[in-house]
Amino acid sequence: MSSNLILRLREGDDSCFKEIYDLYHFKVFCFVKKYTAQLADSEDVTQNVFIHLWKYRTKLDPNVELEAILFKSSKQEISKWYKKQNRIFSVENDQLIRELDSSEESDDSIDIKLEKIQYLLDQVPEKRRKIFNLHKFEDLSYKEIAAEMDMSPSAVANQISKTLQYLKKNSVKNHELYWFALFCMSQSDAFVC
């Protein structure tokens, strides 16, 4: 499938680019997020990865896995981002660069994180979980949820806030799982409850 996508992309197929973006944006973002401080920076670097992919599409080798191409590009874009930020590379940052050269987030790692998020959401009281799912996965507004659940919009906001606090409190590694969950929820077609 990967080589077929690369061949179509090389020919300038816009729908293929959208398909690749939909398939890989989530994985690339999660990988980039590990190395950038702010969500906005992560999104900028991720967008640059896909811009780079489109710009150099005619030079892509169909014999190389698309995921490998995207993660190599991600590493390059993260490195450019660090340089652009005028960061002074300390020993810690040198270690980060070495990590970038050898690290890849596997599907298993992402699946494990998704399972942990689902596990945490399963611990939330049923009504609160339903409110949270309606807002984050079905894109209903507080007002729409309030009407459906027969409660005030402020009560809806309170329930969503409590769920987010619970996710943050119970996630590990500098709240990596929490940020991962927030991103997944903002990409509702990439995360299925």
Backbone as numpy.savetxt, mean C-alpha at the origin, in Angstrom:
# Nx Ny Nz CAx CAy CAz Cx Cy Cz
1.86 -14.77 -17.42 1.03 -13.58 -17.42 1.91 -12.33 -17.42
2.98 -12.35 -16.62 3.87 -11.19 -16.50 4.47 -10.80 -17.84
4.94 -11.79 -18.59 5.56 -11.47 -19.89 4.51 -10.92 -20.87
3.29 -11.42 -20.80 2.21 -10.91 -21.65 1.93 -9.44 -21.33
1.90 -9.12 -20.03 1.68 -7.73 -19.63 2.81 -6.84 -20.13
4.04 -7.32 -20.01 5.18 -6.52 -20.46 5.11 -6.29 -21.96
4.76 -7.33 -22.72 4.65 -7.18 -24.17 3.59 -6.16 -24.55
2.44 -6.24 -23.89 1.37 -5.28 -24.16 1.78 -3.86 -23.77
2.46 -3.75 -22.61 2.91 -2.45 -22.15 3.92 -1.85 -23.12
4.84 -2.67 -23.62 5.85 -2.19 -24.57 5.20 -1.59 -25.81
4.03 -2.12 -26.18 3.32 -1.61 -27.35 2.52 -0.34 -27.04
2.56 0.11 -25.77 1.87 1.35 -25.39 0.41 1.16 -25.04
0.03 -0.05 -24.64 -1.35 -0.36 -24.29 -1.72 0.30 -22.95
-2.53 1.37 -23.03 -2.94 2.10 -21.81 -3.71 1.22 -20.83
-4.59 0.37 -21.34 -5.39 -0.48 -20.46 -4.48 -1.48 -19.72
-3.41 -1.89 -20.36 -2.45 -2.79 -19.73 -1.74 -2.07 -18.58
-1.38 -0.81 -18.81 -0.73 -0.03 -17.75 -1.65 0.08 -16.55
-2.93 0.35 -16.79 -3.89 0.45 -15.68 -3.99 -0.89 -14.96
-4.00 -1.97 -15.71 -4.07 -3.31 -15.12 -2.85 -3.56 -14.23
-1.68 -3.20 -14.71 -0.44 -3.36 -13.93 -0.51 -2.50 -12.68
-0.94 -1.27 -12.85 -1.06 -0.35 -11.72 -2.00 -0.94 -10.66
-3.16 -1.41 -11.10 -4.13 -1.99 -10.17 -3.57 -3.23 -9.46
-2.82 -4.03 -10.19 -2.26 -5.26 -9.62 -1.11 -5.01 -8.65
-0.28 -4.03 -8.94 0.96 -3.89 -8.19 1.08 -2.63 -7.34
0.21 -1.66 -7.48 0.34 -0.42 -6.70 0.42 -0.71 -5.21
-0.44 -1.55 -4.73 -0.52 -1.90 -3.32 0.80 -2.49 -2.81
1.35 -3.45 -3.52 2.61 -4.08 -3.11 3.77 -3.09 -3.13
3.83 -2.30 -4.18 4.91 -1.32 -4.31 4.81 -0.30 -3.17
3.60 0.19 -2.91 3.41 1.17 -1.84 3.87 0.60 -0.49
3.46 -0.62 -0.19 3.83 -1.23 1.10 5.35 -1.38 1.21
5.99 -1.72 0.13 7.45 -1.84 0.13 8.08 -0.46 0.36
7.63 0.54 -0.36 8.18 1.89 -0.27 7.95 2.47 1.12
6.79 2.20 1.71 6.43 2.76 3.02 7.44 2.39 4.08
8.09 1.24 3.94 9.08 0.82 4.92 10.27 1.78 4.99
10.51 2.52 3.92 11.72 3.33 3.81 11.48 4.83 3.79
10.23 5.25 3.83 9.94 6.68 3.81 9.21 7.05 5.10
9.34 8.30 5.49 8.81 8.72 6.78 7.31 9.03 6.76
6.84 9.64 5.69 5.46 10.11 5.62 4.69 9.35 4.55
3.38 9.21 4.78 2.54 8.55 3.78 2.58 9.29 2.44
2.60 10.61 2.49 2.64 11.40 1.25 3.93 11.11 0.48
5.04 10.97 1.20 6.31 10.64 0.54 6.23 9.25 -0.09
5.63 8.33 0.64 5.48 6.96 0.12 4.68 6.96 -1.17
3.61 7.72 -1.17 2.76 7.78 -2.36 3.51 8.44 -3.52
4.28 9.50 -3.23 5.06 10.16 -4.28 6.07 9.22 -4.90
6.79 8.50 -4.05 7.80 7.56 -4.56 7.12 6.46 -5.36
5.99 5.97 -4.87 5.25 4.91 -5.58 4.81 5.41 -6.95
4.31 6.63 -7.01 3.88 7.18 -8.30 5.07 7.29 -9.25
6.23 7.67 -8.71 7.43 7.77 -9.54 7.84 6.41 -10.12
7.61 5.35 -9.36 7.92 4.00 -9.85 7.09 3.72 -11.11
5.80 4.05 -11.05 4.92 3.77 -12.19 5.17 4.73 -13.35
5.55 5.95 -13.04 5.93 6.89 -14.10 7.17 6.36 -14.83
8.12 5.90 -14.05 9.36 5.32 -14.61 9.03 4.10 -15.49
8.12 3.26 -15.00 7.72 2.07 -15.76 7.15 2.47 -17.12
6.27 3.47 -17.13 5.67 3.91 -18.39 6.71 4.55 -19.30
7.54 5.39 -18.73 8.53 6.12 -19.50 9.51 5.17 -20.22
9.89 4.09 -19.55 10.87 3.17 -20.12 10.25 1.84 -20.57
8.96 1.86 -20.85 8.24 0.64 -21.22 8.83 -0.06 -22.44
9.34 0.70 -23.39 9.85 0.08 -24.62 11.16 -0.68 -24.39
11.80 -0.42 -23.25 13.08 -1.08 -22.94 12.91 -2.28 -22.02
11.68 -2.59 -21.64 11.44 -3.70 -20.71 11.72 -5.04 -21.39
12.32 -5.94 -20.61 12.62 -7.28 -21.08 11.49 -8.22 -20.67
10.76 -8.80 -21.64 9.64 -9.68 -21.30 10.07 -10.97 -20.59
11.37 -11.25 -20.58 11.86 -12.45 -19.89 12.11 -12.21 -18.40
12.01 -10.95 -17.97 12.20 -10.61 -16.56 10.81 -10.42 -15.94
10.62 -10.99 -14.75 9.33 -10.87 -14.07 9.00 -9.40 -13.81
7.75 -9.04 -14.04 7.30 -7.67 -13.85 7.50 -7.21 -12.40
7.23 -8.09 -11.46 7.41 -7.74 -10.05 8.87 -7.39 -9.76
9.79 -8.14 -10.33 11.22 -7.86 -10.14 11.58 -6.49 -10.71
11.01 -6.17 -11.86 11.25 -4.86 -12.48 10.73 -3.75 -11.58
9.52 -3.94 -11.06 8.91 -2.91 -10.22 9.68 -2.70 -8.91
10.15 -3.79 -8.30 10.87 -3.63 -7.04 12.27 -3.07 -7.25
12.89 -3.38 -8.37 14.18 -2.76 -8.67 13.99 -1.26 -8.87
12.95 -0.90 -9.61 12.62 0.51 -9.83 12.28 1.18 -8.50
11.59 0.48 -7.62 11.25 1.03 -6.30 12.51 1.37 -5.52
13.46 0.48 -5.53 14.72 0.71 -4.83 15.43 1.94 -5.39
15.43 2.06 -6.71 16.07 3.22 -7.34 15.35 4.52 -6.97
14.03 4.48 -6.98 13.25 5.68 -6.66 13.40 6.06 -5.18
13.49 5.08 -4.31 13.71 5.38 -2.89 15.08 6.03 -2.71
16.07 5.50 -3.38 17.41 6.07 -3.32 17.41 7.52 -3.82
16.71 7.77 -4.93 16.60 9.14 -5.47 15.91 10.05 -4.46
14.87 9.51 -3.82 14.12 10.30 -2.84 15.03 10.71 -1.69
15.84 9.77 -1.19 16.77 10.10 -0.10 17.74 11.19 -0.52
18.25 11.07 -1.72 19.20 12.08 -2.21 18.52 13.44 -2.34
17.30 13.42 -2.83 16.54 14.66 -3.02 16.25 15.34 -1.68
16.09 14.54 -0.64 15.81 15.07 0.69 17.07 15.63 1.34
18.20 15.56 0.60 19.49 16.03 1.12 19.84 15.38 2.44
19.54 14.11 2.52 19.86 13.39 3.74 21.33 13.03 3.74
21.93 13.13 4.90 23.31 12.71 5.05 23.28 11.24 5.41
23.93 10.43 4.59 23.87 9.00 4.81 24.78 8.60 5.96
24.15 8.20 7.04 24.89 7.72 8.20 25.09 6.23 8.05
25.67 5.62 9.07 25.84 4.16 9.05 24.48 3.49 8.94
23.50 4.04 9.65 22.15 3.48 9.61 21.58 3.55 8.19
21.76 4.68 7.52 21.26 4.82 6.17 22.03 3.95 5.18
23.32 3.75 5.44 24.08 2.82 4.60 23.49 1.42 4.71
23.11 1.06 5.93 22.47 -0.25 6.13 21.15 -0.30 5.36
20.41 0.78 5.38 19.15 0.87 4.64 19.39 0.65 3.15
20.42 1.26 2.60 20.74 1.09 1.19 21.06 -0.37 0.89
21.82 -1.00 1.78 22.14 -2.43 1.59 20.86 -3.27 1.63
19.97 -2.91 2.55 18.69 -3.62 2.64 17.90 -3.48 1.35
17.89 -2.27 0.80 17.16 -2.02 -0.44 17.69 -2.88 -1.58
18.98 -3.14 -1.55 19.57 -3.94 -2.61 19.25 -5.42 -2.48
18.80 -5.84 -1.29 18.58 -7.27 -1.11 17.16 -7.63 -0.71
16.35 -6.64 -0.36 15.04 -6.91 0.22 13.93 -6.97 -0.83
13.05 -7.92 -0.63 11.82 -7.99 -1.44 10.70 -8.46 -0.54
9.56 -7.81 -0.61 8.40 -8.21 0.17 7.68 -9.29 -0.61
7.57 -10.45 -0.01 6.94 -11.57 -0.70 5.43 -11.50 -0.57
4.75 -12.24 -1.44 3.29 -12.34 -1.35 2.90 -12.92 0.00
3.72 -13.89 0.49 3.42 -14.51 1.79 3.45 -13.48 2.90
4.42 -12.57 2.86 4.53 -11.52 3.87 3.30 -10.62 3.85
2.86 -10.26 2.67 1.67 -9.41 2.54 0.44 -10.18 3.01
0.33 -11.45 2.63 -0.80 -12.27 3.07 -0.85 -12.38 4.59
0.32 -12.52 5.21 0.38 -12.62 6.67 -0.12 -11.32 7.30
0.30 -10.18 6.74 -0.16 -8.90 7.27 -1.68 -8.75 7.11
-2.19 -9.15 5.95 -3.64 -9.07 5.73 -4.39 -9.96 6.72
-3.84 -11.14 6.99 -4.46 -12.04 7.97 -4.45 -11.42 9.36
-3.35 -10.76 9.72 -3.27 -10.11 11.04 -4.29 -8.98 11.14
-4.43 -8.21 10.06 -5.42 -7.13 10.06 -6.81 -7.71 10.23
-7.11 -8.76 9.46 -8.44 -9.37 9.57 -8.66 -9.93 10.97
-7.60 -10.54 11.54 -7.70 -11.05 12.91 -8.05 -9.92 13.88
-7.34 -8.80 13.76 -7.61 -7.66 14.65 -9.03 -7.13 14.45
-9.46 -7.03 13.20 -10.81 -6.54 12.95 -11.86 -7.50 13.50
-11.55 -8.79 13.49 -12.48 -9.78 14.05 -12.64 -9.63 15.57
-11.67 -8.98 16.22 -11.72 -8.78 17.68 -12.58 -7.58 18.07
-12.88 -6.73 17.09 -13.68 -5.53 17.33 -15.14 -5.94 17.48
-15.89 -5.30 18.40 -17.32 -5.63 18.54 -18.04 -5.57 17.17
-19.01 -6.45 16.99 -19.65 -6.63 15.69 -20.23 -5.33 15.11
-20.94 -4.57 15.92 -21.55 -3.34 15.42 -20.48 -2.34 14.98
-19.42 -2.21 15.78 -18.32 -1.30 15.44 -17.63 -1.76 14.16
-17.43 -3.06 14.04 -16.79 -3.61 12.83 -17.65 -3.34 11.61
-18.96 -3.48 11.74 -19.87 -3.22 10.62 -19.78 -1.76 10.18
-19.78 -0.85 11.15 -19.67 0.59 10.86 -18.35 0.86 10.14
-17.29 0.29 10.66 -15.96 0.48 10.08 -15.92 -0.04 8.65
-16.45 -1.24 8.43 -16.48 -1.84 7.09 -17.31 -1.01 6.12
-18.44 -0.51 6.57 -19.29 0.32 5.70 -18.53 1.56 5.25
-17.78 2.14 6.16 -17.05 3.37 5.81 -15.81 3.09 4.98
-14.99 2.15 5.42 -13.70 1.93 4.77 -13.77 1.06 3.52
-14.69 0.11 3.50 -14.73 -0.82 2.37 -15.85 -0.55 1.39
-16.93 0.06 1.88 -18.05 0.35 0.99 -18.17 1.84 0.70
-17.23 2.61 1.22 -17.15 4.05 0.95 -18.42 4.83 1.30
-19.12 4.40 2.34 -20.29 5.16 2.78 -19.83 6.30 3.68
-20.51 7.43 3.59 -20.19 8.58 4.44 -20.72 8.33 5.85
-20.26 9.14 6.79 -20.75 9.03 8.17 -22.27 9.21 8.20
-22.75 10.16 7.41 -24.19 10.45 7.36 -24.98 9.24 6.84
-24.47 8.61 5.78 -25.14 7.43 5.21 -25.15 6.27 6.21
-24.04 6.08 6.88 -23.95 5.01 7.88 -24.89 5.31 9.04
-24.90 6.56 9.47 -25.78 6.96 10.58 -27.24 6.65 10.25
-27.65 6.95 9.02 -29.03 6.66 8.61 -29.29 5.16 8.60
-28.35 4.40 8.07 -28.53 2.94 8.00 -28.52 2.28 9.38
-27.68 2.79 10.28 -27.53 2.17 11.59 -28.38 2.84 12.67
-29.16 3.86 12.28 -30.03 4.58 13.20 -29.24 5.16 14.39
-28.23 5.98 14.04 -27.41 6.65 15.04 -26.93 7.98 14.48
-26.30 8.79 15.30 -25.84 10.11 14.84 -24.51 9.97 14.09
-24.24 10.92 13.17 -22.95 10.90 12.47 -21.75 10.99 13.43
-21.90 11.72 14.52 -20.80 11.82 15.48 -20.55 10.48 16.18
-21.61 9.72 16.42 -21.44 8.39 17.02 -20.72 7.46 16.04
-21.04 7.62 14.75 -20.36 6.83 13.71 -18.87 7.18 13.71
-18.57 8.47 13.72 -17.17 8.92 13.74 -16.44 8.37 14.96
-17.10 8.37 16.09 -16.51 7.86 17.33 -16.19 6.36 17.19
-17.09 5.59 16.61 -16.87 4.15 16.45 -15.71 3.87 15.49
-15.62 4.62 14.42 -14.53 4.45 13.46 -13.20 4.82 14.12
-13.22 5.90 14.88 -12.01 6.32 15.58 -11.55 5.25 16.57
-12.47 4.67 17.30 -12.13 3.62 18.26 -11.52 2.41 17.56
-12.04 2.07 16.40 -11.49 0.93 15.64 -10.07 1.24 15.18
-9.86 2.44 14.68 -8.51 2.83 14.24 -7.54 2.84 15.42
-7.99 3.33 16.57 -7.14 3.33 17.77 -6.80 1.90 18.17
-7.77 1.02 18.08 -7.53 -0.39 18.42 -6.49 -1.00 17.47
-6.64 -0.74 16.19 -5.66 -1.26 15.22 -4.27 -0.72 15.52
-4.18 0.56 15.81 -2.88 1.17 16.08 -2.27 0.59 17.36
-3.07 0.47 18.40 -2.60 -0.03 19.69 -2.11 -1.47 19.58
-2.75 -2.26 18.75 -2.44 -3.68 18.68 -1.56 -4.08 17.51
-1.06 -3.10 16.78 -0.14 -3.43 15.69 1.29 -3.36 16.23
2.21 -3.95 15.48 3.59 -4.06 15.94 4.52 -3.31 15.01
5.80 -3.27 15.36 6.84 -2.69 14.52 6.52 -1.25 14.13
6.50 -0.35 15.11 6.23 1.06 14.85 4.91 1.26 14.11
3.95 0.47 14.46 2.61 0.57 13.87 2.61 0.28 12.37
3.59 -0.49 11.91 3.66 -0.82 10.47 2.36 -1.46 10.01
1.81 -2.38 10.81 0.57 -3.06 10.44 -0.59 -2.07 10.37
-0.59 -1.09 11.29 -1.63 -0.06 11.29 -1.61 0.73 9.99
-0.42 1.20 9.58 -0.32 1.97 8.34 -0.63 1.10 7.14
-0.21 -0.15 7.20 -0.52 -1.11 6.14 -2.04 -1.24 6.02
-2.72 -1.36 7.17 -4.17 -1.49 7.17 -4.84 -0.25 6.61
-4.37 0.93 7.03 -4.96 2.17 6.51 -4.84 2.24 5.00
-3.66 1.86 4.50 -3.48 1.90 3.06 -4.42 0.91 2.39
-4.49 -0.30 2.92 -5.36 -1.32 2.33 -6.79 -0.82 2.27
-7.21 -0.16 3.34 -8.58 0.29 3.40 -8.84 1.44 2.44
-7.81 2.21 2.14 -8.00 3.29 1.17 -8.00 2.75 -0.25
-7.57 1.51 -0.42 -7.56 0.84 -1.72 -8.55 -0.33 -1.63
-9.82 -0.04 -1.37 -10.78 -1.08 -1.02 -10.86 -2.22 -2.01
-10.53 -2.01 -3.29 -10.58 -3.13 -4.23 -9.37 -4.04 -4.07
-8.34 -3.57 -3.36 -7.14 -4.40 -3.16 -7.26 -5.20 -1.88
-8.21 -4.89 -1.02 -8.35 -5.55 0.28 -9.77 -6.02 0.41
-9.95 -7.29 0.56 -11.29 -7.83 0.66 -11.51 -8.34 2.06
-12.57 -7.87 2.67 -12.91 -8.25 4.03 -13.51 -9.64 4.08
